Amino acid sequence: MPACKPALASTPVVEGSKFPAIRTALSILLVLLAALNLRPLLASVAPLLHDIQTDLGLSNLWVSVLMTVPVVCLGIFGPLAAPLSRRFGLEGVLLAAVATALAGALLRSFGLVPLYVGTVLIGAGISLLGILTPVLIKRDFSDKVGMMMGLFAMMLGLGAAASTAAVIPVTQALGGQWEMGLAVWMLPLLPTALIAVALLSMGDNRSRSTAQEKFRIMHDPLSWQIMGFFALFASLAYAVMSWGPSMLMARGLDPETSGFIMSIYFLAQMPSGLLVPIIAGKMRDQRLITTTMIVVGTMGAMGLLLAPAWSLPGIALAVGIGQGGGFAMALTLIVLRAGTPQVAAKLSGVVQSVGYVIGGLVGPFAVGLLHDMTGDWSVVAFFFAFVGTASLILGYRASRNRTIVVV
């Protein structure tokens, strides 16, 4: 197998650092806090959407724009992650991403225009933060990728579950104003920024490339396989997240029961998100575990529509395990298949930018369109089967023991 170019070689974790143990601890904290912040700023909007729409007089069109902006930002700002990290260094860009998201969180509570401008800033910051944090793992924990990606995925799920469950009670405790309900989720960004500043202050910003030589990765089919797997599986997950409550209520469940079942789905993603990358990191190749997660996640999604009503809590548990583990596996493959942090940065930018845009738009849109055309939710099960099969083919091939060859 052709080797990567010398200009792309990674630097040892502790080289040039007078305090390697402190630096390692700070890197771990930055990974955990960055992951924790990737969902709350976005997930906190949906439960408050009715109040926001009523207060600001938004039409359904502008509500749709508000919910779509973060996904579009991933497509716009994601490709900038790799060149920015080469130019300014990984820690510098991570700090800028946190600061940008923080500015957006502060801004969006001050009226109509600030709401949209702030959402764009949040989308930009979260995009860079989500793409570059796995690169930090590749650089600083190349011998512990599985464990660190597992912790990353677990904290990602914790942030999503906690913000979804707590946003209404927190808003009510703060006086019932949606502005306060949104603003409170900027607080976890503050310690994240402090950790990034501390790493920068140690003066060993090792991700800055001294050689600005360009390289390509998309000539390698493996890059396309990872991107396709990520996009298709994200499409399946976003469809369940977006339409799950509606599908359950269409089966005769009341809103409270539907919410309970969806909470099982979200909570089940956390242990599988933690354990699957750890297990995968110890395997020579990851085809078995990737296949298992895709099959469980796809069959579970179909079960939400077709299984007996009494079994839905168990089905939700299976969907959460499969989709949480599958999503974590897709992120982990980005790190495992990249030979260097520079390749990981470029691959992460391409895979997550394209994957989130397709997953966030195509999946929910296709499910809504199928239901509108047929008036029957069970038809959506065929869509789930098709997407699951396609993601299985690509995920299986992406999970072979190979490394992307750059040219």
C-alpha positions in Angstrom: 0.0 0.0 0.0 1.4 3.4 -0.9 2.6 5.4 2.1 1.4 8.9 2.9 3.6 11.8 2.0 6.2 12.8 4.6 4.6 16.3 4.8 1.5 14.7 6.2 3.2 12.8 9.0 1.7 13.2 12.4 3.7 14.5 15.4 3.9 12.6 18.7 1.6 13.7 21.4 4.1 15.0 23.9 6.8 16.4 21.6 7.6 19.9 22.5 5.5 20.0 25.5 7.0 20.6 29.0 3.9 19.2 30.7 2.7 16.2 28.7 0.4 14.9 31.4 -1.3 18.2 31.9 -1.6 18.6 28.1 -3.1 15.1 27.8 -5.6 15.8 30.5 -6.6 19.1 28.9 -7.0 17.4 25.5 -9.3 14.8 27.1 -11.4 17.5 28.7 -11.6 19.4 25.4 -12.9 16.3 23.6 -15.5 15.7 26.3 -16.8 19.3 26.5 -16.7 19.8 22.8 -18.9 16.7 22.3 -21.2 17.8 25.0 -21.8 21.1 23.3 -22.6 19.7 19.8 -26.3 19.2 20.3 -27.9 21.4 23.1 -27.7 24.7 21.1 -29.6 23.1 18.3 -31.8 20.6 20.1 -33.1 23.2 22.5 -34.9 25.1 19.7 -37.6 22.5 18.7 -39.4 22.2 22.1 -39.6 26.1 22.2 -40.6 26.5 18.5 -44.2 27.2 19.2 -43.4 30.0 21.6 -40.8 31.5 19.3 -43.2 31.4 16.3 -46.0 33.0 18.3 -43.9 35.7 19.9 -42.1 36.7 16.6 -45.0 36.1 14.3 -43.0 33.7 12.1 -44.7 32.0 9.1 -44.3 28.3 8.7 -41.8 29.0 5.9 -39.5 31.0 8.2 -39.8 28.4 10.9 -38.6 25.8 8.3 -35.7 28.1 7.4 -34.8 28.4 11.0 -34.6 24.7 11.5 -32.7 24.1 8.2 -30.0 26.8 8.7 -27.8 24.7 11.0 -27.8 21.8 8.5 -26.9 24.2 5.6 -24.1 25.6 7.7 -22.5 22.2 7.9 -22.4 22.1 4.1 -21.0 25.6 3.9 -18.5 25.7 6.7 -17.5 22.1 7.0 -15.1 22.1 4.0 -13.2 25.0 5.6 -12.2 22.9 8.7 -9.1 21.3 7.1 -7.6 24.3 5.5 -8.2 26.5 8.6 -6.6 23.9 10.9 -3.6 23.7 8.6 -3.3 27.5 8.5 -4.0 28.4 12.2 -3.6 25.2 14.1 -6.1 22.8 15.5 -6.5 24.4 19.0 -6.8 27.9 17.5 -9.6 26.9 15.2 -11.4 24.9 17.9 -11.2 28.0 20.1 -12.6 30.2 17.3 -15.4 27.7 16.7 -16.4 27.8 20.4 -16.2 31.6 20.4 -18.4 31.8 17.3 -21.0 29.5 18.7 -20.9 31.4 22.0 -21.5 34.7 20.1 -24.4 33.2 18.2 -26.0 31.9 21.5 -25.7 35.3 23.0 -27.1 37.0 19.9 -30.1 34.9 19.1 -32.2 36.0 22.1 -32.5 39.6 21.0 -35.2 39.5 18.4 -36.0 38.4 14.9 -32.9 39.3 12.9 -30.5 38.3 15.7 -32.3 35.0 16.0 -31.3 34.1 12.4 -27.9 35.6 12.5 -27.1 33.9 15.8 -28.3 30.6 14.4 -25.9 31.0 11.4 -23.0 31.7 13.9 -24.0 28.7 16.0 -24.2 26.5 12.9 -20.7 27.6 11.8 -19.2 27.1 15.2 -20.8 23.7 15.8 -19.8 22.6 12.3 -16.1 23.2 12.8 -16.2 21.9 16.4 -17.9 18.6 15.3 -15.5 18.1 12.4 -12.3 18.9 14.2 -12.8 17.2 17.5 -12.2 13.7 16.0 -9.1 15.1 14.4 -7.9 16.1 17.9 -8.5 12.4 18.9 -6.5 11.2 15.9 -3.6 13.4 16.8 -3.4 13.1 20.6 -4.8 9.6 21.1 -3.9 7.6 18.1 -3.4 4.5 20.3 -6.7 5.0 22.1 -9.0 5.9 19.2 -11.7 3.5 20.2 -12.0 4.6 23.8 -11.9 8.3 23.0 -14.4 8.0 20.1 -16.6 6.1 22.5 -16.4 8.9 25.1 -17.0 11.4 22.3 -20.2 9.6 21.1 -21.4 9.1 24.7 -21.1 12.8 25.5 -22.7 13.7 22.2 -25.7 11.6 23.2 -25.8 13.0 26.7 -25.9 16.5 25.4 -28.8 15.7 23.1 -30.8 13.8 25.7 -30.2 16.2 28.5 -31.1 19.3 26.5 -34.2 17.7 24.9 -35.5 16.6 28.3 -34.6 19.7 30.3 -35.3 22.6 28.0 -39.0 23.1 29.0 -38.5 22.7 32.7 -35.4 25.0 32.6 -37.3 27.6 30.6 -40.2 27.5 33.0 -37.9 27.8 36.0 -36.3 30.9 34.3 -39.7 32.7 33.9 -41.1 31.0 30.9 -39.3 33.2 28.3 -38.0 31.3 25.3 -35.1 33.7 25.1 -33.8 32.5 28.5 -34.6 28.9 27.6 -32.2 29.2 24.6 -29.5 31.3 26.2 -28.9 29.0 29.1 -27.4 26.4 26.8 -24.4 28.6 26.1 -23.1 28.0 29.6 -21.3 24.7 28.8 -19.4 26.6 26.1 -17.6 28.7 28.7 -15.4 25.9 30.3 -14.8 24.6 26.7 -13.4 27.9 25.7 -11.2 28.0 28.8 -9.7 24.6 28.1 -9.0 25.6 24.5 -7.3 28.8 25.8 -5.2 26.7 28.2 -4.0 24.4 25.5 -3.1 27.4 23.3 -1.2 29.0 26.2 1.0 26.0 26.4 2.5 27.2 23.1 2.6 23.8 21.4 0.0 24.2 18.7 1.2 21.2 16.8 -1.5 20.8 14.2 -0.3 23.8 12.2 1.3 22.4 9.1 4.7 23.7 8.1 4.2 22.3 4.6 1.1 23.6 2.8 1.3 20.9 0.2 -2.1 20.0 -1.1 -3.3 16.4 -1.3 -6.4 14.5 -2.5 -8.4 11.8 -0.9 -11.6 11.5 -2.9 -9.9 9.5 -5.6 -9.9 6.6 -3.2 -13.2 4.6 -3.2 -12.8 4.1 0.5 -13.5 7.9 1.1 -16.7 7.6 -0.9 -17.7 4.5 1.0 -17.3 6.2 4.4 -19.1 9.3 3.2 -22.0 7.3 1.7 -22.4 5.1 4.8 -22.4 8.2 7.1 -24.9 10.1 4.9 -27.3 7.2 4.5 -27.2 6.1 8.2 -27.6 9.8 9.3 -30.6 10.0 6.9 -32.2 7.0 8.7 -31.5 8.5 12.1 -32.8 11.9 11.3 -35.9 10.5 9.9 -36.6 8.6 13.1 -35.8 11.7 15.2 -37.9 14.0 13.2 -41.0 11.8 12.6 -40.8 9.3 15.4 -43.3 11.0 17.7 -45.8 11.4 14.7 -45.3 7.8 13.7 -46.0 6.6 17.3 -49.1 8.8 17.7 -50.4 7.5 14.4 -50.4 4.1 16.0 -52.7 5.3 18.7 -50.3 6.3 21.4 -50.9 9.5 23.4 -48.2 12.3 23.3 -46.9 11.4 26.8 -46.4 7.7 25.9 -44.8 8.7 22.6 -42.5 11.0 24.4 -41.6 8.2 26.8 -40.8 5.8 24.0 -38.7 8.4 22.2 -36.8 9.0 25.4 -35.9 5.3 25.6 -34.6 5.7 22.0 -32.4 8.6 22.9 -31.1 7.1 26.1 -30.2 3.8 24.5 -27.9 5.6 22.1 -25.5 6.5 24.9 -24.2 3.1 26.1 -23.9 1.8 22.5 -22.2 5.0 21.4 -19.7 4.5 24.2 -19.0 0.8 23.8 -19.1 0.3 20.0 -16.1 2.4 19.2 -14.1 0.8 22.1 -14.9 -2.6 20.8 -14.2 -1.6 17.2 -10.9 -0.1 18.1 -9.7 -3.5 19.3 -10.8 -5.3 16.1 -8.6 -5.9 13.0 -11.5 -4.8 10.9 -14.9 -3.6 11.9 -17.2 -5.4 9.4 -19.0 -7.5 12.0 -19.8 -4.8 14.4 -20.8 -2.3 11.7 -23.1 -4.9 10.1 -24.7 -5.7 13.5 -25.4 -2.0 14.3 -26.9 -1.3 10.9 -29.1 -4.3 10.9 -30.4 -3.7 14.4 -30.9 0.0 13.8 -32.8 -0.6 10.5 -34.9 -3.4 11.6 -35.8 -1.4 14.7 -36.8 1.6 12.7 -39.1 -0.6 10.6 -40.4 -2.1 13.8 -41.6 1.3 15.0 -44.1 1.1 12.1 -44.9 -2.6 11.9 -44.3 -4.3 15.3 -47.2 -4.8 17.8 -47.8 -1.7 20.0 -47.0 -3.6 23.2 -43.5 -4.2 22.0 -42.6 -0.6 21.1 -40.6 0.2 24.2 -38.3 -2.7 23.4 -38.2 -1.7 19.7 -37.2 1.8 20.7 -34.4 0.3 22.8 -33.2 -1.7 19.8 -33.4 1.3 17.5 -31.4 3.4 19.9 -28.7 0.8 20.4 -28.4 0.2 16.6 -28.5 3.8 15.5 -26.4 5.1 18.4 -23.7 2.5 17.8 -23.9 2.8 14.0 -23.5 6.6 14.1 -20.6 6.2 16.5 -19.1 3.6 14.2 -19.4 6.0 11.2 -17.5 8.7 13.1 -14.9 6.2 14.3 -14.2 5.0 10.8 -13.2 8.5 9.8 -10.4 8.3 12.4 -9.5 4.7 11.8 -9.2 5.0 8.1 -7.2 8.2 8.1 -3.4 7.7 8.2 -2.6 11.1 9.7 -4.4 14.0 11.5 -4.2 16.0 8.3 -6.0 13.3 6.3 -8.5 12.9 9.2 -9.2 16.6 9.1 -9.9 16.6 5.4 -11.9 13.3 5.5 -13.9 14.5 8.5 -14.8 17.7 6.8 -16.0 16.0 3.6 -17.8 13.2 5.3 -19.6 15.2 7.9 -20.5 18.1 5.7 -22.0 16.0 3.0 -23.4 13.4 5.4 -25.2 15.8 7.7 -26.7 17.8 4.8 -28.0 14.7 3.1 -29.1 13.1 6.4 -30.7 16.2 7.8 -32.6 17.1 4.6 -33.2 14.1 2.5 -34.2 11.6 5.2 -36.9 13.6 7.0 -38.1 15.1 3.6 -38.5 11.7 2.0 -40.4 10.3 4.9 -42.8 13.3 5.0 -43.3 13.1 1.2 -44.0 9.4 1.3 -46.6 9.8 4.0 -48.2 12.8 2.3 -48.4 10.8 -1.0 -49.9 7.6 0.5 -51.4 8.6 3.8 -50.0 5.4 5.2 -47.0 5.3 7.6 -46.3 1.7 6.9 -45.0 2.5 3.4 -42.2 4.4 5.1 -40.9 1.0 6.3 -39.9 0.2 2.8 -37.9 3.4 2.6 -36.2 2.4 5.9 -35.4 -1.0 4.4 -33.9 0.5 1.2 -31.8 3.1 3.1 -30.6 0.5 5.6 -29.6 -2.0 2.8 -27.6 0.7 0.9 -25.9 1.8 4.1 -25.1 -1.8 4.9 -23.3 -2.3 1.6 -21.2 0.8 2.0 -20.6 0.4 5.7 -19.4 -3.2 5.2 -16.9 -2.1 2.6 -15.8 0.9 4.6 -15.1 -1.3 7.6 -12.4 -3.4 6.0 -8.9 -3.0 7.4 -7.6 -0.3 5.0 -6.2 3.2 5.2 -7.0 5.9 2.7 -4.2 6.5 0.2 -3.5 10.2 -0.5 -2.0 11.6 -3.7 
